[in-house]
Amino acid sequence: MMSDLLAGNVLAVQLECLSPVSNAILGGIISEALNYESIEEIYGSINGFRGILNHNLIDLALQPQQTIRDLMFTPGAVLGVSESIGRSPEEMEAIFAAFEEYNIHFLFVIGGLQAQVITLELSKVAQKRNYKIQIISIPDTIYNNLPITDHCLGYGSAVKFIAATLKELSCYMAAVANHDLVNIVEIKSGKSDWLVASALLDGNTSNIILLPSDTFSEGNFLKSVQNMLKANTYCNVIAGDFLINEDGNYVTGQGMDTATKLREILEESLEVRVLATKLGALPYTSAHFLSKTDIDEAYVCGIKAVSFALDDITGKMVTILRSESTRYGVEYGMADLANICGHEKGIPEHWFNEDGKLNNNFAKYSLPLIQGNMTPTEIDGLPKFAVLKK
């Protein structure tokens, strides 16, 4: 039953690990919050919790409806982010002083693992201070490493971009290769396997996939490339930005990235041509490869966060629960932040064959998340993205 005891203002915060659908979540929060008389103002914090500390808030309820609609197609985070705050007693005191000044009684935090940690800390402090505030977080990270939820928002769109980009690169490689061309594709993956594994969806047998969790052996790597070039005119090597060798050390040295290091290994040992493609921030900003499934779920999660908060729920993260039927579908639930923080979700062990390669379970899991396309509003043939009025 919806609580009618708490009234006040909403504050929305976008934190750290960005995804292409972060703004769709924000759009869902705004749209739903406008429906409740108990919610008086809807604020957004500029640059994460720094905006709260600096009293730099924006009125989201006054944004034009077209701007709210454009959020569905706008990558990045329109509010701006900060990776973290020190969370010292002085900063916590300042944050709660700002909550009281702006009458904030509903807080929604959009982000990845670090966002959940900060949200849990705020929930604990609120309880100790006996400050009535409903705090809900929404899982938004392309790393897809938050536990309990079936998947994280933004992952589907990032995977769609990576797999589609690999298909495009392979068309070029096939045109110019003659059993002598290697393209190293570096994905900014952190220590999570999920993004690198998305190369499987490309379906290209010319791909060599180096997961961050794999132990990297230079000898085995060279043999794999040689064998691949015997059977194919080219080879794609897809790797994360963290690789660990047999000694437990990072493969890359100081000031060197993965693509550069792997290129150096190949050029020193094999007579091959080597290209290096670093995707960098592109999976975060791939508005031209947005997954409709991802966008739709992000928007609904924003709505659900508000409705859960108005049901007097706090200290929780919105979760996406996959239907057990053969046809893809989801339900939305809640998980205690205490059960999220300090845990990371990896690819299940039974999704790997005895040779260490991923089996078809990964594709069954990921393919439903990349379905459907979104077409942003265009001006002069280019996408029109949301810009908030401050």
RODO-265984 format. One record per residue (C-alpha): residue in one letter; z, x, y. Coordinates in steps of 0.05 Angstrom, whole numbers, plus 32768, in hexadecimal, padded with zeros to 4 digits. Layout:
RODO-265984
aZXY
...
This chain:
RODO-265984
m800080008000
m7FEC801B8044
s80278032806D
d8030800D80AF
l806B803780C4
l8048807580DD
a801A8076811A
g800080B08142
n7FC780DF814C
v7F998103811B
l7F8A814E811C
a7F51816B80F3
v7F4B81B680E5
q7F1381DE80C6
l7F2B822080A6
e7F0E8261808A
c7EDB825B8051
l7EA28232806F
s7E7282078048
p7E3281E3805A
v7E5781A08056
s7E9681AE807C
n7E7F818380B6
a7E6E81488088
i7EB781488073
l7ECA814780BD
g7E9A810D80C9
g7EBC80E58092
i7F0180F380B0
i7EEB80DC80F5
s7EC6809E80DD
e7F01808680B2
a7F37809780E6
l7F14806B8119
n7F22802E80EC
y7F6E802F80F2
e7F968013812C
s7FD180408119
i7FA6807D812A
e7FA480858175
e7F7D80C68182
i7F5280F28155
y7F56813C8167
g7F318178814D
s7F5081BE8152
i7F2181F3816E
n7F1E82328143
g7F4E821C810D
f7F98821E8119
r7F8C824C8154
g7F77820E8179
i7FBB81EF816D
l7FDF822D8183
n7FB4823181C2
h7FB581E681CF
n7F6A81E681C9
l7F5B81A281AB
i7F1E817481B1
d7F1C812881B1
l7EF181168175
a7EF580CB8181
l7ECC80D381C1
q7E9180F5819F
p7E5080CD81A0
q7E4080A9815F
q7DFF80D18159
t7E288111815A
i7E5480F78122
r7E1580E580FA
d7DF8812B8107
l7E36814A80E8
m7E1B813680A4
f7DE3816980AB
t7E05819F80D4
p7E1B81DE80AF
g7E56820A80C2
a7E9381ED80E4
v7E8981CB8128
l7ED281D48139
g7ED0821E812B
v7EFF824280FB
s7F34827780F7
e7F3F829B80B6
s7F8A829480B9
i7FC7829480E4
g800282C280DD
r802E828680CC
s806A82A880EA
p80A7827D80FC
e809182828145
e804B82698135
m80668230810A
e8094821D8142
a8059821C8172
i802F81F38143
f806381BD813A
a807281BD8184
a802781AE818E
f802B81778159
e80638156817F
e8040815F81C2
y7FFF813F81A9
n8023810C817D
i80008127813E
h801681018101
f7FD8810980D6
l7FBC814E80C6
f7F7C815B809F
v7F6B81A2808B
i7F2581B38072
g7F1D81F5804C
g7F258220800F
l7F5F82437FEC
q7F7F8260802B
a7F7B821C804D
q7FA281FE8013
v7FD88234801A
i7FE082288064
t7FE181DC805A
l801881E28026
e8042820D8055
l803981DA808D
s804E81A2805E
k808E81C8804B
v809F81D78093
a8093818E80A7
q80C381788070
k80F981AA8086
r80F2819480CE
n80F1814B80BA
y80B2814380E2
k808B810780C9
i8042811C80BE
q8010810D8088
i7FEC814D8074
i7FAE814A8048
s7F7D81828037
i7F35817D8020
p7F1881B27FF0
d7EDD81D28015
t7EC582157FF9
i7E84822D7FDC
y7EAD825B7FAF
n7EC0821D7F86
n7F01823F7F71
l7F36820A7F7F
p7F5881EE7F41
i7F6281A67F2B
t7F27818A7F52
d7EE781887F28
h7EC181AD7F5F
c7EC981C07FA7
l7EA081A37FE0
g7E6881D07FF8
y7E5D81F07FB4
g7E2481C27FA1
s7DFD81D07FE1
a7E08821B7FDC
v7DF1821B7F93
k7DB381F27FA5
f7DA282257FDB
i7DAC82627FAE
a7D8582467F73
a7D4C822E7FA0
t7D4982707FC5
l7D4582967F84
k7D0A826B7F6F
e7CE7827B7FB1
l7CF582C57FAB
s7CDB82C57F64
c7C9882A97F7B
y7C9182E57FAA
m7CA883167F74
a7C7682FC7F41
a7C3E83057F73
v7C4B834E7F83
a7C6C836B7F44
n7C4F83927F0A
h7C8983A07EDB
d7CA783CC7F11
l7CCB83A17F45
v7D15838F7F49
n7D3383627F7D
i7D7F83677F86
v7D9B83267FA1
e7DE2832E7FBC
i7E0B82EF7FC3
k7E4A82ED7FED
s7E7682D47FB4
g7EB982F57FBC
k7EDA82FB7F77
s7EC182B67F61
d7E8B82B17F2C
w7E72826B7F40
l7E3E827D7F74
v7E2082B87F4E
a7E1C828D7F0F
s7DF1825B7F36
a7DB682897F28
l7DB482697EE3
l7D9A82297F02
d7D5C824F7F19
g7D48824F7ED0
n7D2482937ED8
t7D2782C07E9B
s7D1A82FC7EC9
n7D6082F77EE6
i7D9A83267ED7
i7DDC83087EEE
l7E1783357EFE
l7E55830A7F04
p7E9083247F2D
s7EBC831C7EEF
d7E8E83477EC5
t7E9D83907EB9
f7E6383B77ED7
s7E4683EF7EAD
e7E1084197ECF
g7DF1842B7E8C
n7DEE83E47E74
f7DD283CE7EB7
l7D9984007EB4
k7D8883EC7E6D
s7D8783A27E80
v7D5783AF7EB9
q7D2A83DA7E8E
n7D2783A67E57
m7D1A836E7E89
l7CE083947EA9
k7CC083A07E66
a7CBE83557E59
n7CB1833E7EA0
t7C8A83577EDD
y7CC983547F08
c7D14834D7F04
n7D47832A7F30
v7D8E83467F2F
i7DBF83137F4A
a7E0383307F5B
g7E41831F7F82
d7E5D834B7FB9
f7E9683617F8B
l7E8683887F4C
i7EBB83AC7F22
n7EA983E87EF6
e7EC783FD7EB3
d7EFF84237ED6
g7F1583E47EFB
n7EFA83FE7F3E
y7EC983DD7F6D
v7E8283F47F61
t7E7283FB7FAB
g7E8F84327FD5
q7EAB842D801B
g7E778412804B
m7E4584018013
d7E3283BB7FFC
t7E2083A67FB5
a7DD583A07FC2
t7DD283E67FDF
k7DFA84047FA5
l7DD083E37F6F
r7D9083F87F92
e7DA9843F7F94
i7DB9843E7F49
l7D7384247F38
e7D4C84527F66
e7D71848F7F4C
s7D66847E7F02
l7D2784557EFB
e7CE084587F16
v7CE184127F34
r7CD883F17F77
v7D1883D17F90
l7D22839A7FC3
a7D6683837FDC
t7D73833C7FF4
k7DB7832C8011
l7DC382E18018
g7E0082EE8044
a7E1682B08069
l7DD882878056
p7DF9825F801E
y7E2B82488053
t7DF582318083
s7DBF82158055
a7DB381D38079
h7D6B81D2805E
f7D8581D18017
l7DBF81A1801D
s7DD1817A7FDE
k7DD6812F7FEC
t7E0A812A7FB5
d7E34815F7FD8
i7E2C813F801C
d7E3E80FA8003
e7E7C81137FDF
a7E92813B801B
y7E8D80FF8048
v7EB480D38017
c7EEA81098010
g7EF48107805B
i7EFC80BB8056
k7F2B80C0801B
a7F5780F4803E
v7F6480C38077
s7F7080878049
f7FA080B0801E
a7FC680C6805C
l7FCC807F8074
d7FE9806E802F
d8024809B8041
i800B80D58016
t8017811C802E
g801681648014
k7FD981577FE8
m7F91816D7FE0
v7F59813C7FD3
t7F3A81477F8E
i7EF881347F70
l7EFC811D7F28
r7EBD811A7EFE
s7EAE80DD7ED4
e7EB080E87E89
s7E7180BD7E7F
t7E2D80DE7E74
r7E1680C77EB8
y7E3380F07EF2
g7E6780CD7F1C
v7EA980DE7F3D
e7EEB80C17F51
y7F1980DC7F87
g7F6280ED7F7E
m7F9981197F99
a7FBC81587F81
d7FFC81797F99
l7FED81B67FC3
a802381DB7F9D
n7FF781D57F5F
i7FBA81F07F85
c7FD6822C7FA9
g7FDC826C7F82
h7FA882567F4F
e7F5D82627F4D
k7F2A823F7F21
g7EFA826B7EFB
i7EC082587ECE
p7EDD823E7E8C
e7EDC82717E53
h7EB882417E24
w7E7D82417E54
f7E6E82887E3D
n7E4B829C7DFD
e7E6382D57DD1
d7E3583057DF6
g7E5782F47E37
k7E1D82CC7E53
l7E2782867E6F
n7E10824C7E43
n7DF382097E57
n7E3781EC7E6A
f7E30820D7EAE
a7DEE81E97EBC
k7E0B81A77EA4
y7E4481AF7ED4
s7E1D81C77F11
l7DDB81A17F0F
p7DF9815D7F22
l7E17817D7F60
i7DD481927F7E
q7DAF81517F79
g7D8D812F7FB4
n7D7581487FF7
m7D8B813D803F
t7D5B813E807A
p7D7C814D80BD
t7D65812D80FD
e7D2D8158811B
i7D18816A8161
d7CD5818D8169
g7CD3819A811E
l7D1781BC811D
p7D5A81A08105
k7D8981818138
f7DD18195812B
a7E1181768146
v7E3081958184
l7E7481798197
k7E82816681DF
k7EC1818A81F6
